[in-house]
Amino acid sequence: MLRYMRYALWNVWLLILLSVALAGISTGVAAPADEIAWPHDTPEHWGMSGSALDAMKDRLAALNTTALLVVRHGVIVYEWYAEGHGPDQKEGTASLAKAIVSGSALMVALQDGRMKADDLAAKYIPAWRNDPQKSSITIRELATHTSGIEDAEQDGIDHMQLPGWKGAFWKRSPDPFSIAIHQAPVIFPPGSSFEYSNPGIAALGYAITASLQGAPQTDIRALLKARVLDPLGVPDSDWSIGYGETYTLDGLALYAAWGGVFSRHGRRRASAN
């Protein structure tokens, strides 16, 4: 059930990020950060319940959530931070990075005609071209967790304690991309079922990056900066991806797209208070 909830959240955030990214791409002009104001108002004024949001905040706090920001029609209607956290501190997004990084980068690559959703991933991942199972995986299947690539999880064991290729993926030894492409197995025919897969997203990131070769931006970070974040007026100091690391594999500059995003919003709200 948890994995299906993650899948649902991934799709919701993917739709949100695609809408935001399209707006940024269509303008192509970066707005100065101090000109972007986030006004505040009560939840009730915008058809929401303050008491329900309080209850949600309490529940999230009990689960060790450190911040909650609710925006309704461009207006901040609820904002809370745990002790030691605040609007100017970068927060990790955990698995929402899959939408923020992979989803946005994939959307731009599709819009630019660098790839198609139903392309075989092997078109961009040479190591899969002669693999009897992975050669039939599509970009769409990687993006929707239906590729059949096994996830790097096992019985609730801590990532760093996992044996074999699963532990190597999280330890990034030698790097997570080569583990995902060469070692993560396929556990069902691609497209026939659903399996939440961090290695599948790693393979997607590799494929997107491969599709960008020869483009003005040849890696995912540069693509997001130029085509999404700069047009939206987000300063470089307010975000980072890939756990702050770049991996080089097969001549490609690769960034983790399944986690490792940190961002803040405080500077862009400064003129709203």
C-alpha positions as CSV (number, residue, x, y, z in Angstrom):
1,M,0.0,0.0,0.0
2,L,2.8,2.4,0.9
3,R,4.4,2.0,-2.5
4,Y,1.1,2.7,-4.3
5,M,0.7,5.8,-2.2
6,R,4.2,6.9,-3.2
7,Y,3.2,6.2,-6.8
8,A,0.1,8.3,-6.5
9,L,2.0,11.2,-4.9
10,W,4.6,10.9,-7.6
11,N,2.0,11.4,-10.3
12,V,0.3,14.3,-8.5
13,W,3.6,16.1,-8.1
14,L,4.6,15.3,-11.6
15,L,1.5,17.1,-12.9
16,I,2.2,20.1,-10.7
17,L,5.8,20.3,-11.7
18,L,5.0,19.9,-15.4
19,S,2.5,22.8,-15.2
20,V,5.0,25.0,-13.4
21,A,7.8,24.1,-15.7
22,L,5.7,24.7,-18.8
23,A,5.0,28.2,-17.5
24,G,8.7,28.9,-17.0
25,I,9.6,27.5,-20.4
26,S,7.0,29.5,-22.2
27,T,8.3,32.8,-20.8
28,G,12.0,32.1,-21.0
29,V,12.7,35.2,-18.9
30,A,14.0,35.1,-15.4
31,A,12.3,37.3,-12.9
32,P,14.5,38.8,-10.1
33,A,14.0,36.8,-6.9
34,D,13.1,39.9,-4.8
35,E,10.3,40.8,-7.2
36,I,8.4,37.6,-6.5
37,A,6.0,38.1,-3.6
38,W,4.2,35.3,-1.8
39,P,1.2,36.9,-0.1
40,H,-0.4,35.4,3.0
41,D,-4.0,34.9,3.9
42,T,-6.2,32.7,6.1
43,P,-7.1,29.2,4.9
44,E,-10.8,30.0,5.4
45,H,-10.7,32.9,2.9
46,W,-9.6,30.3,0.3
47,G,-12.1,27.6,1.1
48,M,-9.9,25.6,3.4
49,S,-10.1,24.6,7.0
50,G,-7.5,26.0,9.4
51,S,-8.4,23.4,12.1
52,A,-8.0,20.6,9.6
53,L,-4.6,21.9,8.5
54,D,-3.6,22.2,12.2
55,A,-4.6,18.5,12.6
56,M,-2.6,17.6,9.5
57,K,0.4,19.5,10.8
58,D,0.2,17.7,14.2
59,R,0.1,14.4,12.5
60,L,3.0,15.2,10.2
61,A,5.0,16.5,13.2
62,A,4.5,13.2,14.9
63,L,6.0,11.5,11.9
64,N,9.1,13.8,12.1
65,T,8.1,16.2,9.3
66,T,10.0,19.4,9.8
67,A,8.0,21.9,7.6
68,L,4.6,22.4,6.0
69,L,3.7,25.0,3.5
70,V,0.3,25.1,1.8
71,V,-0.2,27.4,-1.2
72,R,-3.7,28.1,-2.6
73,H,-4.0,30.0,-5.9
74,G,-0.6,31.7,-5.4
75,V,-1.3,32.6,-1.8
76,I,0.4,31.0,1.3
77,V,-2.5,29.9,3.5
78,Y,-0.6,27.8,6.0
79,E,3.0,27.8,7.1
80,W,4.7,25.8,9.9
81,Y,8.2,24.8,10.8
82,A,9.6,22.5,13.5
83,E,12.1,23.8,16.0
84,G,15.4,24.5,14.3
85,H,13.8,24.9,10.9
86,G,12.6,27.9,9.0
87,P,11.8,29.5,5.6
88,D,15.4,30.2,4.8
89,Q,16.7,26.7,5.5
90,K,16.9,24.2,2.7
91,E,14.6,21.2,3.2
92,G,15.1,17.8,1.6
93,T,12.3,16.5,-0.6
94,A,13.1,12.8,-0.3
95,S,11.3,10.8,-3.1
96,L,9.5,13.9,-4.5
97,A,12.9,14.4,-6.2
98,K,11.5,11.8,-8.7
99,A,9.0,14.4,-9.9
100,I,11.0,17.5,-9.4
101,V,14.1,16.2,-11.2
102,S,13.1,13.3,-13.4
103,G,9.6,14.6,-14.2
104,S,10.7,18.1,-15.1
105,A,13.7,17.0,-17.1
106,L,11.7,14.3,-18.9
107,M,9.0,16.9,-19.8
108,V,11.6,19.2,-21.3
109,A,13.3,16.4,-23.2
110,L,9.9,15.3,-24.6
111,Q,8.9,18.9,-25.5
112,D,12.2,19.4,-27.3
113,G,11.9,16.2,-29.3
114,R,15.0,14.7,-27.7
115,M,13.1,11.5,-26.9
116,K,9.5,10.1,-27.0
117,A,7.6,8.4,-24.2
118,D,7.4,5.1,-26.0
119,D,11.0,5.0,-27.2
120,L,12.8,1.9,-26.1
121,A,15.2,3.0,-23.3
122,A,17.9,0.9,-25.0
123,K,18.0,3.6,-27.6
124,Y,19.7,5.7,-25.0
125,I,21.2,2.9,-22.8
126,P,23.6,0.9,-25.0
127,A,24.2,-1.7,-22.4
128,W,20.5,-2.8,-22.6
129,R,20.4,-3.3,-26.4
130,N,21.2,-7.0,-26.3
131,D,19.6,-7.8,-22.9
132,P,16.6,-10.1,-23.5
133,Q,14.5,-8.3,-20.9
134,K,15.8,-4.7,-20.5
135,S,15.9,-4.2,-24.3
136,S,12.1,-4.1,-24.3
137,I,11.7,-1.5,-21.5
138,T,10.3,1.9,-22.7
139,I,10.9,5.4,-21.3
140,R,7.2,5.5,-20.3
141,E,7.7,2.3,-18.2
142,L,10.8,3.7,-16.5
143,A,8.9,6.9,-15.6
144,T,5.8,5.1,-14.3
145,H,7.5,2.4,-12.3
146,T,6.3,-0.4,-14.6
147,S,9.6,-1.4,-16.1
148,G,10.0,-4.4,-13.9
149,I,13.3,-3.3,-12.5
150,E,13.5,-4.4,-8.9
151,D,13.7,-1.8,-6.2
152,A,16.7,-1.5,-4.0
153,E,14.7,-2.3,-0.8
154,Q,14.5,-5.4,1.3
155,D,12.3,-6.2,4.4
156,G,12.7,-2.8,6.0
157,I,16.5,-3.2,6.3
158,D,18.4,0.1,6.5
159,H,19.8,1.1,3.1
160,M,23.4,1.0,4.3
161,Q,22.9,-2.5,5.7
162,L,21.5,-4.1,2.5
163,P,23.5,-6.9,1.0
164,G,24.7,-7.1,-2.6
165,W,23.8,-4.8,-5.4
166,K,21.0,-3.2,-3.3
167,G,23.4,-2.0,-0.7
168,A,25.9,-0.9,-3.4
169,F,23.2,1.3,-5.0
170,W,22.6,3.3,-1.8
171,K,26.3,3.4,-0.9
172,R,26.9,4.6,-4.4
173,S,29.7,2.1,-4.9
174,P,31.1,2.5,-7.4
175,D,28.2,4.7,-8.5
176,P,24.4,4.1,-8.4
177,F,23.9,4.4,-12.2
178,S,26.1,1.5,-13.2
179,I,24.5,-0.6,-10.4
180,A,21.0,0.3,-11.8
181,I,21.9,-0.4,-15.4
182,H,24.1,-3.4,-15.1
183,Q,23.0,-5.2,-11.8
184,A,19.4,-4.4,-10.9
185,P,17.4,-7.3,-12.2
186,V,14.0,-7.3,-14.0
187,I,11.4,-9.2,-11.9
188,F,8.4,-9.1,-14.2
189,P,7.8,-8.5,-17.9
190,P,8.1,-4.7,-18.6
191,G,4.7,-3.0,-18.7
192,S,2.8,-5.9,-17.0
193,S,2.7,-4.7,-13.4
194,F,3.9,-2.0,-11.0
195,E,7.0,-2.0,-8.8
196,Y,8.3,1.2,-7.3
197,S,11.9,1.4,-8.4
198,N,14.6,3.8,-7.4
199,P,17.1,2.0,-9.8
200,G,14.5,2.4,-12.5
201,I,14.5,6.2,-12.0
202,A,18.3,6.1,-12.1
203,A,18.1,4.4,-15.5
204,L,15.6,7.0,-16.6
205,G,18.1,9.8,-15.6
206,Y,20.8,8.1,-17.6
207,A,18.5,7.9,-20.6
208,I,17.4,11.5,-20.4
209,T,21.0,12.6,-20.1
210,A,22.0,10.6,-23.1
211,S,19.2,12.2,-25.1
212,L,20.6,15.6,-24.3
213,Q,24.0,15.1,-25.9
214,G,24.4,17.8,-28.6
215,A,21.7,20.0,-27.0
216,P,22.5,23.4,-25.4
217,Q,22.4,21.8,-22.0
218,T,23.9,18.3,-21.8
219,D,23.0,17.3,-18.3
220,I,19.9,17.3,-16.2
221,R,21.1,20.0,-13.7
222,A,22.1,22.4,-16.5
223,L,18.8,21.7,-18.2
224,L,16.7,22.4,-15.1
225,K,18.6,25.6,-14.3
226,A,18.3,27.0,-17.8
227,R,14.8,25.9,-18.7
228,V,12.8,25.7,-15.5
229,L,14.5,27.3,-12.4
230,D,16.1,30.4,-14.0
231,P,12.8,31.3,-15.8
232,L,10.9,31.0,-12.5
233,G,13.4,33.3,-10.8
234,V,14.8,30.6,-8.4
235,P,18.4,31.6,-7.4
236,D,21.1,28.9,-7.5
237,S,21.7,29.3,-3.8
238,D,18.1,28.1,-3.1
239,W,18.4,24.6,-4.6
240,S,20.6,21.6,-5.2
241,I,20.0,18.1,-6.7
242,G,21.7,14.7,-6.7
243,Y,22.8,14.9,-3.1
244,G,25.3,17.6,-4.3
245,E,27.3,15.0,-6.3
246,T,28.0,14.5,-10.0
247,Y,28.8,11.1,-11.4
248,T,30.5,10.5,-14.7
249,L,29.6,7.3,-16.6
250,D,30.1,6.6,-20.3
251,G,31.0,10.2,-20.8
252,L,27.7,11.5,-19.2
253,A,27.4,13.8,-16.3
254,L,24.8,12.2,-14.1
255,Y,22.8,13.4,-11.1
256,A,20.7,11.3,-8.7
257,A,17.0,11.9,-9.6
258,W,15.4,9.6,-7.1
259,G,16.3,11.7,-4.0
260,G,18.8,14.3,-2.9
261,V,16.9,17.5,-3.7
262,F,17.2,20.3,-1.2
263,S,15.4,23.7,-1.7
264,R,14.2,26.7,0.2
265,H,11.6,29.4,-0.5
266,G,12.4,32.1,2.1
267,R,14.3,34.6,-0.1
268,R,11.5,34.6,-2.7
269,R,9.0,35.5,0.0
270,A,11.0,38.4,1.5
271,S,9.0,41.2,0.0
272,A,5.7,39.6,0.9
273,N,6.0,40.2,4.7
